[in-house]
Amino acid sequence: MSSSFMQLRHLRYFTGIVDAGSFCQAAATIHVAQPALSQQMAALEAELGFALLHRSVRGVRPTREGKVFYREATSILQQVDQLRSIIRSTAGEPEGAVRLGMSSALAASFACALMEASRAALPKVRLHLVTGDSLQMKQLIASRALDICAVLEDDPTSGVTRQPLFQQRLHLVRPPDTGEVAPAVSLEELAELPLVLPPRPNTIRDALDRTFEVAGVMPNCIAEVDTFGGALSFVRAGLANAILPKGDIPDIPGAEDLRPLVIDPPIHMTACLISCGDLAPAAEAVSALLIAQVRKVLQISPLAGRELIATPDVDSKAETLAVAE
């Protein structure tokens, strides 16, 4: 196979094999016979002059060169898919696939509303939603594995297009049987309480670590849990106190009788929409729709601890989509 005959299908075959972890699974997924798939990969490796895959009875995994080839092949395929969406969208309404990431904290409040609005306002757009910690979402944006992402930040991300949405204040959440307490707690008082915190690396944990370091106090962390629900189980059991965005607490099952307290001085996170590079029309439309939905949700159900960030140009686009919806 001459390099001039390398085609997109060879890139799709290779990325499909790596994603599946075996020739057998990849053959079933991309609908190509396994012997033909093996032959195509062997020819591709011979043409390139190095092995792309480690083969074993347990499956396949990319070699060092294969990892580089996978990254570049994925980028090329994404650009081709984006090109298709751009061409189709010039002839009418936005269409195509959009890979959207949301931090778990934001997804609990906004994902359902966005999905419902997207079905109505952007019927030709297919949304692929990925959720996780904000740091994980940022990594996926940097690698171009996602088109757009809604995350919580306390320190602006560099190298990306960033649209602030709202500020989110962190609150102390105490066990339900706690006696009379002051309406606010200082950092010094906070450091004396048994705390359950998210494990590092984590956006909220990073913000807390920096805040405690500046204040010169050491938190009493007795456990680390990577979900809000898990942290609240410690709180409900009376074992520890949690530090969470107050606006997200109503979205967590079983949190109705827990009492958030103000931390003074305040610790803020900023909810942002981030992207890397130019967006296809479909992704632009989803971005505007997400902004509209965030504003709609917060205006209909305002929650203490959340404050919208005014952005006139973006708000104008968002209002147009909200009206169209």
FENHU-V777671 format. One record per residue. N is the residue number from 0. PHI is phi in whole degrees, -180 to 180 (NA if undefined). BURIAL is 1 if it has 16 or more other ideal C-beta (glycine too) atoms within 10 Angstrom, else 0. D_LAST is the distance of its C-alpha to the last C-alpha in whole Angstrom. Layout:
# FENHU-V777671
((N,PHI,BURIAL,D_LAST) (N,PHI,BURIAL,D_LAST))
This chain:
# FENHU-V777671
((0,NA,0,51) (1,-74,0,51) (2,-60,0,48) (3,-70,0,48) (4,-103,0,46) (5,-65,0,44) (6,-119,0,41) (7,-59,0,37) (8,-64,0,38) (9,-66,1,41) (10,-67,1,38) (11,-66,0,36) (12,-60,1,39) (13,-64,1,40) (14,-64,1,37) (15,-65,1,37) (16,-66,1,40) (17,-63,1,40) (18,-64,0,37) (19,-78,1,38) (20,85,0,42) (21,-163,1,44) (22,-67,1,45) (23,-63,0,44) (24,-66,1,41) (25,-65,1,40) (26,-60,1,41) (27,-70,0,39) (28,-75,0,36) (29,-99,1,36) (30,61,0,38) (31,-130,1,42) (32,-59,0,45) (33,-59,0,46) (34,-60,0,50) (35,-66,0,48) (36,-65,1,45) (37,-62,1,48) (38,-65,0,50) (39,-62,1,47) (40,-70,1,47) (41,-63,0,51) (42,-67,0,51) (43,-65,1,48) (44,-65,1,50) (45,-65,0,53) (46,-67,0,52) (47,-75,0,50) (48,90,0,54) (49,-155,0,52) (50,-75,1,51) (51,-99,1,47) (52,-131,1,48) (53,-91,0,50) (54,-106,0,51) (55,-151,0,52) (56,-66,0,53) (57,-87,0,50) (58,134,1,47) (59,-131,1,46) (60,-147,0,45) (61,-71,1,45) (62,-74,1,48) (63,-59,0,48) (64,-67,0,47) (65,-64,1,45) (66,-65,0,43) (67,-66,0,42) (68,-62,1,42) (69,-62,1,39) (70,-61,0,37) (71,-71,0,38) (72,-64,1,37) (73,-62,1,34) (74,-63,0,33) (75,-63,0,34) (76,-64,0,32) (77,-66,1,29) (78,-66,0,29) (79,-64,0,30) (80,-63,0,26) (81,-65,1,24) (82,-62,0,26) (83,-59,0,25) (84,-63,1,21) (85,-63,1,22) (86,-64,0,24) (87,-66,1,21) (88,-71,1,18) (89,-67,0,21) (90,-92,0,21) (91,176,0,17) (92,-71,0,14) (93,-57,1,14) (94,-151,1,16) (95,120,1,19) (96,-91,1,20) (97,-127,1,19) (98,-95,1,21) (99,-109,1,20) (100,-108,1,22) (101,-142,1,22) (102,-62,1,25) (103,-57,1,25) (104,-63,1,25) (105,-78,1,21) (106,-60,1,20) (107,-60,1,22) (108,-95,1,19) (109,-124,1,16) (110,-63,1,16) (111,-63,0,15) (112,-62,1,12) (113,-67,1,11) (114,-60,0,12) (115,-65,0,10) (116,-67,1,7) (117,-65,1,9) (118,-61,0,10) (119,-84,0,7) (120,-89,1,5) (121,-131,1,9) (122,-64,0,11) (123,-95,0,14) (124,-100,1,14) (125,-104,0,17) (126,-92,1,17) (127,-110,0,20) (128,-98,0,20) (129,-123,0,24) (130,-122,1,25) (131,168,1,28) (132,-69,1,30) (133,-57,1,28) (134,-63,1,32) (135,-63,1,31) (136,-64,1,28) (137,-64,1,29) (138,-64,0,32) (139,-69,1,29) (140,-67,1,28) (141,-62,0,31) (142,-88,0,32) (143,65,1,29) (144,-79,1,28) (145,-126,1,25) (146,-86,1,22) (147,-139,1,21) (148,-153,1,22) (149,-104,1,21) (150,-135,1,24) (151,-102,1,26) (152,-134,1,29) (153,-117,1,32) (154,-135,0,33) (155,-55,0,31) (156,-75,1,31) (157,-91,0,33) (158,77,0,32) (159,-134,1,29) (160,-82,1,26) (161,-127,0,25) (162,-119,1,22) (163,-64,1,23) (164,-110,1,20) (165,-159,1,22) (166,-95,1,26) (167,-126,1,27) (168,-90,1,30) (169,-82,1,32) (170,-127,1,34) (171,-85,1,37) (172,-113,1,37) (173,-105,1,40) (174,-58,1,42) (175,-65,0,41) (176,-94,0,45) (177,-64,0,45) (178,-70,0,47) (179,-61,0,47) (180,-132,0,45) (181,-68,0,45) (182,-68,0,41) (183,-137,0,41) (184,-129,1,43) (185,-83,0,44) (186,-64,1,44) (187,-65,0,48) (188,-67,1,48) (189,-62,1,45) (190,-67,1,47) (191,-85,0,50) (192,-86,0,47) (193,-68,0,47) (194,-121,1,43) (195,-110,1,41) (196,-125,1,40) (197,-69,1,37) (198,-73,0,40) (199,-76,0,40) (200,-80,0,38) (201,-160,1,35) (202,-62,1,33) (203,-66,1,34) (204,-62,1,37) (205,-60,1,38) (206,-64,1,37) (207,-66,1,39) (208,-59,0,42) (209,-65,0,42) (210,-64,1,41) (211,-64,1,44) (212,-64,0,46) (213,-63,0,46) (214,-77,0,47) (215,73,0,50) (216,-124,1,49) (217,-113,0,49) (218,-70,1,47) (219,-95,0,48) (220,-86,1,46) (221,-98,0,47) (222,-160,0,45) (223,-123,0,42) (224,-136,1,39) (225,-94,0,36) (226,-130,0,33) (227,-64,1,32) (228,-60,0,33) (229,-65,0,36) (230,-64,1,37) (231,-69,1,36) (232,-66,1,39) (233,-67,1,41) (234,-65,1,40) (235,-63,1,40) (236,-79,0,44) (237,77,0,45) (238,-88,0,46) (239,-160,1,44) (240,-110,1,41) (241,-119,1,38) (242,-120,1,36) (243,-138,1,32) (244,-68,1,29) (245,-61,1,29) (246,-61,1,25) (247,-90,1,25) (248,-61,1,28) (249,-62,0,26) (250,-87,0,25) (251,-101,1,28) (252,-56,0,30) (253,82,0,33) (254,-101,1,32) (255,-61,0,32) (256,-99,0,36) (257,-86,1,36) (258,-114,0,36) (259,-75,1,35) (260,-118,1,37) (261,-70,1,37) (262,-98,1,38) (263,-128,0,40) (264,-73,0,40) (265,-68,0,36) (266,-116,1,35) (267,-110,0,32) (268,-116,1,29) (269,-116,1,26) (270,-80,1,23) (271,-132,1,22) (272,-104,1,20) (273,-122,1,23) (274,-151,1,24) (275,-132,1,27) (276,87,0,27) (277,-69,0,25) (278,-103,1,22) (279,-69,1,20) (280,-53,1,17) (281,-64,1,16) (282,-68,1,17) (283,-61,1,16) (284,-65,1,12) (285,-66,1,12) (286,-59,1,14) (287,-63,1,12) (288,-67,1,9) (289,-63,1,12) (290,-60,1,13) (291,-62,1,10) (292,-69,1,10) (293,-60,1,14) (294,-65,1,14) (295,-64,1,12) (296,-63,1,14) (297,-73,1,17) (298,-78,0,16) (299,-75,0,16) (300,-127,0,19) (301,-64,0,21) (302,-125,1,24) (303,-59,0,27) (304,100,1,28) (305,-115,1,24) (306,-137,0,24) (307,-62,1,21) (308,-107,0,22) (309,-74,0,21) (310,-139,0,20) (311,-51,0,20) (312,-64,0,19) (313,-69,1,17) (314,-61,1,15) (315,-62,0,14) (316,-63,1,12) (317,-64,1,10) (318,-65,0,10) (319,-61,0,9) (320,-67,1,6) (321,-64,1,5) (322,-67,0,5) (323,-63,0,4) (324,-65,0,0))
